[in-house]
Structures are given as structure tokens and as C-alpha cells.
Amino acid sequence: MFRKLNIAYFPSIYANYSTRVAIDSTLKEQFEAKEYKPRNHPGTNRVKIASVPPDIQKAIKIILDDSGAKALHHESVKLNNYLRSRLLPPEDNQIDLKAANFHHKISKKVLSKVSDLSEKEVEEYDTKIKNKVFNALKNSVYRWGSIDYDKATSLQYLAARAAPEYAVLVRILDEIKKNLPDYRPRSFFDFGSGVGTGTWAVNTYWKRDIFEYFCVDTSQSMQDLSRLILCHGRDNVEMPLKGYFQRQFLPASTDLKYSIVLSAYSLFELPDMKSRFETIQKLWNKTEDFLIIVEHGSNAGFQIVNEAREFVLNVSEGTNKGYAFSPCPNDNVCPRYLEQKTPCNYLMKYESLAFPSKKDIFAELFSYVILRKGDRPSDDPQWPRIVRAPIVRSGHTICRLCTAKGELEEVIFAKSKYDQTTYRCARSSNWGDLLPVK
């Protein structure tokens, strides 16, 4: 399913970049004319800290107060910790392989002490070995299970996850807005819509442009909650968004396509890789412009995002062809796949809800990919992406980059060797920014 890696393995996954780099020549005049300043160069992320819109915060407060949800604070923290540390469901072939290995080791150990067994003794030992294998599997295989989002669990999810998820989605969608300021999406499809953070995020940028919202979530409690939030926390209020639809399952029809299709923190709920690929294919078929996949910034979350990226870039052709719009400056195999313990992830700061006490600033790790229909534009600069926090020292800055060649490079920007604009741009950049160099 995945393409072969074309990069040699290094003890460090970053190659030393011996060739000097410089600010993209197309930007030289703008920097000289002070249209751009290094601190706010065109590759920087504009959303530094995000907070849930005031009207949504007010609705959430009404709902949590009316539900007595402050008593659920401890459970909401536990749910959040569980979601962040969750692993993927084990595949059948992985379990079978483990079982075979356990069976071989246990059989060798047990049967090495006996000989000349009768037929009855063979059956007894076989039963004993099977029981030992079963117990070994119980202790070594991750016990994955889908989460039942009933009313109480949905409220816990709202309290714990609304703020970080909204912040992450606003940060991601701003990349589309920044790079395509004239883009006007007409419809939005949200798979695993949850409490509605996707709708809040797209409305931050395109509320006047979108005429249809199609939200899919298997939990009726989640659907009720997301609708209640949009109705300002009040029952029997007319839905303020026109063209807002909710369904429990993906529609069978493949005719309708949507400008932006989103799957945020939802693919974890599917029981195996086959289900994830089938869902990704359906979502890509429904995509007119952009498909966005977002998961937690853990190894498991990154694996899901990379699966989706590889799947779409491998299977798409003709009118279904696509490319990686962000964060990748290339469509090659993700170089992070060389280092399984190092996911491609990013950090987003957010302001928490005033629940159960005052607001505070936290940070959320996330992995994502934006896939766009069509061919990569010929004028795409494909600037390298900074994939870890730059190391800033006196007189030099070290940036770790993912480049247009699909390689990880480590560039040392020394003040004595680079022009002031290039040096200051590198020194002012942050984790997740594009660095406008060639």
C-alpha cells in the first residue's frame, strides 16, 4: 500500500545541509521595500493563540451550568488523557503473529520437559498451552474499544476538547485562507463532527460563503449537543445556520461533492485499517477542493494521518488526482516514516474554557494533512516547513526542515555567513512555519 522509501537511513534523521540557502528571490523587493519584515515573513503562521468565539463560549457555559456538568470535571480530565494516549486497534494479522510466536515459545518450554505422551496427555498439554497463550495475549495486546458517546460522555468531551480542537482547526484552515485569500468555499462536510468544532472553525473564515453544512456523527447525543450550541444553548430556538444537516452515517450517494471535507479526531473510532481506508476513499470522493485529516500528535495519530496521505496520493488519478497542500512541501513518502518514534506533529496554543475555574493558556500537539484536488500549481514555491522548534543560540540558529525534495535537512543559519534578511527570517521563525528560502 505504501510507496518505497527513497532516502537512505541516517543515524540522525536530519541530513546536514552543506549548500547555502537564501530568501526566495521573488520576495527580495518586498523585503527591501519593508512590505515584509523578517518577524512576519510570508511563511509564518498567523494564528498564535486561539480561543473559542465568545458566543460559542456563552452557549457552552449555559449548557454546562444547566447540566450540572461541573461535577463531571474529573471525568472530563480522565477522558482527555485517555484520548491523547490512545493506541490504534490491533489488526487481526498482528494478533495472529503474536499468538503464533507465543505458541512456539510456550510449546517448546512445556514439551521439552516431557516425552512419550499418550493421546490423552497430548490433549491435556495442548489445552494447557492454549490457556497460557491466551493469558499471554491478554497481557500484551492493546485492548482497543470504540467510545460510546452518551449524554454524559458528550458533555465531558465538550468540556475537555472543545477549546483545543477549535484552536487546531482554526490554525489549519488559516493556511488555506492565507495562501488562497480569494478562495470561497460553498459547502462543508464534517465526518465525526462531534460537538461542532469544525463548523465553528469554518465559520471563522467563511460564514458568509458556505450555504451547506453536512455533519456526520454516529452519536445522537453529540448531534443534539452541537445543535444546541449553535442555538445559543437554548431549546426551541430556530437554527441560525441555513442549510445545516445532520446524519448518523456517511450517505451512500457519491454524486454530491463538498468544497471542504474534514475528518478531525474521528478515524480513531474505526475498528481497523481496512475501515479507515474505505472511509478515506469515500471522503476523497466527496471532496471538491480540500480534504483535511487531523489527529492527535502522538505516534498513533501520525500513523493515521500518514495512512490517509499515502492512500490518497497513491490511488488518486484523473479527476481524482490530488497533492499535499499542507504541511508537506512535497508529495514524496513522508521522511518522518524513517523514524517511527518521531511523529510529524505541530504545537498549537489555546485559551481554555472558563470551566471549572478561570481561563488559562495550554498547548496541543496535533498531526494533520490538507490534501487538495488537482495538480500542484507550477508557481507553488514549495518552501521548506520547519518541523521542530528552531534552536536559537548566540550568533546562529538551527532550523530542522522538511524540503521540496521530500528530505529532512538541518540548516545552521550563522549570522556571519548569511545576509541579514535570511538570518533574521530564520531566527524569527517558529515550529510549523514555512521558511521562504530557496
VOVEX-271039 format. One record per residue (C-alpha): z, y, x; residue in three letters. Coordinates in steps of 0.001 Angstrom, whole numbers, padded with zeros to 6 digits, always signed. Layout:
BEGIN
ZYXALA
...
//
This chain:
BEGIN
+000000+000000+000000MET
+000844+002432+002804PHE
-001551+003621+005483ARG
-001027+002544+009081LYS
+000820+004937+011334LEU
-001440+006513+013947ASN
+001328+008054+016022ILE
+002985+006341+018970ALA
+006728+005819+018774TYR
+008789+008205+020901PHE
+012489+007756+021858PRO
+012744+011219+020310SER
+010589+011582+017202ILE
+009585+015078+018344TYR
+006828+015470+020901ALA
+007064+018252+023468ASN
+004506+020899+022619TYR
+003034+021893+026002SER
+000324+024146+024533THR
+001331+027732+023827ARG
+001074+028914+020249VAL
+000617+032382+018802ALA
+000738+034180+015485ILE
-002251+033386+013284ASP
-004952+035859+014335SER
-005758+036663+010693THR
-002286+038236+010396LEU
-002388+040278+013579LYS
-003476+043530+011929GLU
-000857+043240+009161GLN
+001914+042814+011733PHE
+000623+045741+013787GLU
+000442+047910+010649ALA
+004010+046846+009736LYS
+002782+045302+006472GLU
+004628+042184+007614TYR
+007838+042144+009547LYS
+008939+039066+011521PRO
+012080+038727+009426ARG
+009977+038480+006258ASN
+006772+036950+007583HIS
+004429+035296+005023PRO
+005734+031791+005747GLY
+009354+032480+004757THR
+010905+031104+001598ASN
+011688+033933-000768ARG
+014439+032158-002736VAL
+017537+032101-000522LYS
+020269+031560-003135ILE
+019619+030786-006799ALA
+021831+030936-009853SER
+021222+029730-013389VAL
+019871+032546-015631PRO
+022655+034451-017447PRO
+021501+033467-020955ASP
+021462+029779-019966ILE
+024893+030129-018336GLN
+026240+031689-021519LYS
+024840+028828-023636ALA
+026298+026225-021262ILE
+029725+027872-021448LYS
+029650+027803-025246ILE
+028663+024107-025253ILE
+031274+023059-022674LEU
+034019+025044-024433ASP
+033106+023643-027847ASP
+033003+020097-026453SER
+036305+020320-024633GLY
+034343+019354-021532ALA
+036784+020934-019100LYS
+038743+017700-019413ALA
+035678+015891-018033LEU
+035664+017799-014732HIS
+036976+014877-012678HIS
+034369+012557-014185GLU
+031567+015060-013540SER
+032514+015215-009843VAL
+032512+011410-009663LYS
+029109+011245-011354LEU
+027663+013814-008951ASN
+028976+011923-005905ASN
+027565+008667-007257TYR
+024125+010168-007865LEU
+023974+011640-004354ARG
+024890+008329-002692SER
+022815+006056-004912ARG
+020511+003438-003375LEU
+017236+002057-004685LEU
+017301-001103-006803PRO
+016665-004162-004594PRO
+013259-005787-005022GLU
+013054-009492-006007ASP
+011385-010430-002723ASN
+014193-008733-000778GLN
+016821-010728-002671ILE
+014839-013971-002233ASP
+014564-013383+001517LEU
+018291-012712+001834LYS
+019073-015805-000227ALA
+016833-017962+001967ALA
+018499-016635+005134ASN
+021989-017233+003736PHE
+020999-020707+002558HIS
+019671-021627+006007HIS
+022778-020401+007847LYS
+025298-021862+005397ILE
+023492-025223+005166SER
+023380-025520+008951LYS
+027098-024740+009220LYS
+028238-027042+006395VAL
+025972-030030+007042LEU
+026485-030007+010802SER
+029948-031475+010227LYS
+028851-034436+008090VAL
+026347-037304+008237SER
+025213-040355+006252ASP
+025868-038777+002863LEU
+025500-040647-000365SER
+023308-039266-003138GLU
+026382-038037-005000LYS
+027800-036371-001879GLU
+024464-034666-001256VAL
+024606-033182-004760GLU
+028204-032047-004214GLU
+027373-030367-000910TYR
+024266-028792-002439ASP
+026404-027267-005201THR
+028918-026062-002622LYS
+026174-024419-000532ILE
+024634-022718-003592LYS
+028033-021278-004557ASN
+028534-019926-001037LYS
+025034-018390-001069VAL
+025725-016780-004447PHE
+029012-015280-003217ASN
+027326-014012-000050ALA
+024594-012349-002117LEU
+027170-010725-004397LYS
+028773-009056-001386ASN
+025563-007978+000345SER
+023088-006986-002400VAL
+023367-003459-003822TYR
+024369-003581-007485ARG
+021958-001127-008999TRP
+022073-000263-012666GLY
+020487+002374-014858SER
+022837+005029-016193ILE
+023500+005247-019918ASP
+023457+008952-020652TYR
+025540+009071-023796ASP
+027026+012330-025038LYS
+029988+012361-022635ALA
+027899+011432-019586THR
+025269+014027-020506SER
+027953+016729-020596LEU
+029230+015572-017199GLN
+025682+015746-015856TYR
+025260+019249-017261LEU
+028420+020484-015587ALA
+027686+018861-012229ALA
+023903+019001-011833ARG
+022506+021960-013805ALA
+023082+024579-011086ALA
+021795+022653-008019PRO
+018784+021191-009843GLU
+017715+024558-011238TYR
+018039+026136-007779ALA
+015941+023427-006124VAL
+013207+023658-008778LEU
+013043+027461-008572VAL
+012691+027193-004793ARG
+009862+024632-005119ILE
+007973+026447-007873LEU
+008175+029695-005931ASP
+005911+028106-003302GLU
+003179+027873-005936ILE
+003870+031407-007155LYS
+003895+032852-003632LYS
+000732+031142-002424ASN
-001176+031496-005721LEU
+000086+034765-007245PRO
-002716+034828-009816ASP
-002166+031229-010980TYR
-001330+030979-014699ARG
-000255+027516-015896PRO
-000867+026911-019590ARG
+001201+023759-020132SER
+004167+021918-018644PHE
+005065+018202-018722PHE
+008590+017169-017675ASP
+009266+013454-017104PHE
+013006+012757-017223GLY
+013677+016252-018499SER
+017455+015808-018693GLY
+019312+018964-019690VAL
+016160+021076-019348GLY
+016361+022490-015824THR
+012577+022084-015419GLY
+011901+024263-018459THR
+014342+026932-017244TRP
+012646+026945-013814ALA
+009017+027251-015019VAL
+010098+029993-017441ASN
+011495+031917-014475THR
+007899+032473-013353TYR
+005509+031731-016224TRP
+007328+032039-019548LYS
+004585+034250-020989ARG
+001803+031944-019826ASP
+002911+028469-020941ILE
+002041+027565-024520PHE
+003160+023902-024496GLU
+006244+022166-023133TYR
+006274+018369-023333PHE
+009650+016898-022349CYS
+010248+013146-021989VAL
+013728+011635-021698ASP
+014988+008257-022918THR
+018425+009706-023714SER
+018706+011244-027160GLN
+021951+012914-026063SER
+020132+014636-023215MET
+017393+015789-025561GLN
+019932+017169-028049ASP
+021764+018949-025244LEU
+018638+020528-023721SER
+017504+021784-027121ARG
+020973+023182-027856LEU
+020971+025103-024560ILE
+017601+026702-025359LEU
+019037+027669-028769CYS
+021815+029636-027011HIS
+024423+026938-027630GLY
+024231+027280-031413ARG
+023262+024716-034051ASP
+020822+025549-036842ASN
+019050+028185-034760VAL
+015278+028361-034596GLU
+013867+027096-031295MET
+012852+030245-029361PRO
+010092+028441-027435LEU
+006911+027756-029347LYS
+005059+024543-028586GLY
+008205+022742-027387TYR
+008058+018955-027888PHE
+010451+016144-027014GLN
+009761+012408-026762ARG
+011748+009408-025540GLN
+008832+007693-023793PHE
+005626+008567-021993LEU
+002800+008988-024537PRO
+000118+006295-024432ALA
-002743+008787-024684SER
-004382+009737-021379THR
-006613+012440-022834ASP
-004176+015340-022656LEU
-003572+016928-019266LYS
-000947+019472-018263TYR
-001078+022302-015734SER
+002200+021341-014080ILE
+003696+017836-014273VAL
+007247+017373-012995LEU
+009438+014382-012190SER
+012789+015669-010931ALA
+015570+013201-010097TYR
+014054+010707-012556SER
+012279+007924-010632LEU
+015656+006517-009539PHE
+016152+005341-013117GLU
+013210+002913-012890LEU
+014126-000702-012036PRO
+011627-001443-009241ASP
+008771-000189-007096MET
+006128-001543-009489LYS
+007562+000569-012329SER
+007666+003625-010089ARG
+004012+003230-009059PHE
+002910+002702-012669GLU
+004788+005844-013707THR
+003404+007914-010829ILE
-000116+006821-011759GLN
+000428+007876-015387LYS
+001876+011233-014317LEU
-001016+011877-011919TRP
-003493+011033-014690ASN
-001794+013664-016860LYS
-001951+016278-014095THR
-004478+019073-014335GLU
-003255+021148-011378ASP
+000103+020184-009850PHE
+002322+017086-009770LEU
+005816+017728-008402ILE
+008161+014913-007340ILE
+011766+015822-006456VAL
+014691+013602-005479GLU
+017982+013857-003608HIS
+017612+014443+000118GLY
+019001+011024+001017SER
+017090+008213+002722ASN
+016539+006586-000666ALA
+015399+009840-002273GLY
+012976+010500+000564PHE
+011618+006956+000234GLN
+010765+007571-003430ILE
+009078+010906-002655VAL
+007096+009406+000212ASN
+006044+006464-002006GLU
+004642+008914-004542ALA
+002884+010965-001868ARG
+001280+007930-000221GLU
+000333+006377-003553PHE
-001468+009465-004864VAL
-003216+010255-001577LEU
-004383+006638-001309ASN
-005575+005914-004840VAL
-006992+009282-005873SER
-010777+009708-005793GLU
-013452+011663-007633GLY
-011895+013946-010236THR
-008520+012336-009485ASN
-008566+013320-005824LYS
-005670+015364-004533GLY
-003913+016718-001455TYR
-000405+017622-000347ALA
+000127+021277-001295PHE
+003708+021411-000001SER
+005784+020862+002075PRO
+003219+018955+004154CYS
+000559+020908+006094PRO
-001493+017672+006245ASN
-002452+014567+004256ASP
-001730+012078+007033ASN
+001020+009481+006991VAL
+004403+011241+006993CYS
+005639+011214+010621PRO
+009197+011011+009344ARG
+008420+007425+008405TYR
+008789+006652+012117LEU
+012491+007323+011854GLU
+013997+005646+008791GLN
+017387+007278+009362LYS
+015898+010775+009286THR
+014531+011724+005862PRO
+012258+014691+005360CYS
+014602+016934+003409ASN
+015476+020588+002926TYR
+018531+022666+002063LEU
+018908+024997-000901MET
+021889+027235-001562LYS
+023006+027826-005126TYR
+025714+029552-007122GLU
+027795+027090-009105SER
+028628+027455-012776LEU
+031937+029064-013696ALA
+033297+025607-014526PHE
+036123+024790-014452PRO
+037059+027857-012366SER
+035265+030727-010632LYS
+031759+030567-009182LYS
+031124+029610-005572ASP
+028174+029055-003201ILE
+027177+025485-002364PHE
+024157+023808-000757ALA
+021966+020945-001995GLU
+019824+018618+000124LEU
+016563+017598-001532PHE
+013254+015880-000782SER
+010066+016842-002571TYR
+006301+016907-002598VAL
+003833+019076-004516ILE
+000501+017287-004984LEU
-002487+019318-006128ARG
-005670+018078-007775LYS
-008906+018639-005853GLY
-009785+019102-002181ASP
-007724+021080+000282ARG
-009272+024598+000413PRO
-011224+025392+003550SER
-009192+028590+004007ASP
-005819+026808+003885ASP
-004159+027970+007153PRO
-002097+024728+007350GLN
+000705+026462+009211TRP
+003364+024067+010562PRO
+006509+023503+008494ARG
+009952+023882+010095ILE
+011634+020566+009271VAL
+015086+021180+010742ARG
+017266+024228+011267ALA
+015978+026144+014328PRO
+018259+026104+017357ILE
+018828+029740+018296VAL
+020075+030458+021802ARG
+020173+033486+024070SER
+016615+034190+025135GLY
+014949+031301+023338HIS
+014620+029493+020011THR
+013731+025827+019470ILE
+011705+025002+016346CYS
+011002+021485+015127ARG
+007726+021437+013261LEU
+005514+019181+011180CYS
+001958+020156+012072THR
-001510+020037+010531ALA
-002247+017008+012725LYS
+000489+015026+010987GLY
+002737+015064+014038GLU
+006257+016271+014747LEU
+006384+018859+017512GLU
+009286+020613+019221GLU
+008354+024109+020400VAL
+010554+026237+022643ILE
+009905+029919+021981PHE
+011189+031678+025101ALA
+011431+035456+024998LYS
+009948+035696+028493SER
+006855+033643+027632LYS
+005859+034790+024141TYR
+004785+038092+022671ASP
+007438+039905+020663GLN
+005924+039185+017229THR
+005604+035427+017776THR
+009069+035214+019341TYR
+010780+037228+016591ARG
+008995+035288+013823CYS
+010256+032016+015271ALA
+013751+033420+015763ARG
+013889+034758+012192SER
+012624+031565+010528SER
+014757+029031+008702ASN
+014683+025361+007831TRP
+011885+024823+005310GLY
+009829+027903+006221ASP
+006225+027755+007315LEU
+005682+029269+010754LEU
+002457+031339+010704PRO
+001182+030237+014113VAL
-001914+028511+015402LYS
//
